[in-house]
Amino acid sequence: MTCGAGRCLRLLAFGEIGAAWHMQPLITVLMVGAVLGLVYAWMAALLRLPRIRLEGWTHRHWVRLAIVLALAALINWAYLIAAGI
């Protein structure tokens, strides 16, 4: 496997979160967040809990989210270069 994200996902699948974090911090955060989101969605559906809604988000909210995600990607990229990964 040559892709860093693929190696990170493999490490996560085997429960090696620390090694996955070292390999690809951004992918680790996104995948752990996706799993937590999936668990939340299942629990909300099964227990009929209130769900998170993004309907009220304005254009400004979406722009801020895009900026945060772009900065996260740039910081991750800089880390990978500095770490020599």
Summary of the structure (lengths in Angstrom):
residues: 85
radius of gyration: 16.0
end to end distance: 13.9
largest distance: 46.7
contacts: 184
relative contact order: 0.11
helix: 76%
strand: 0%
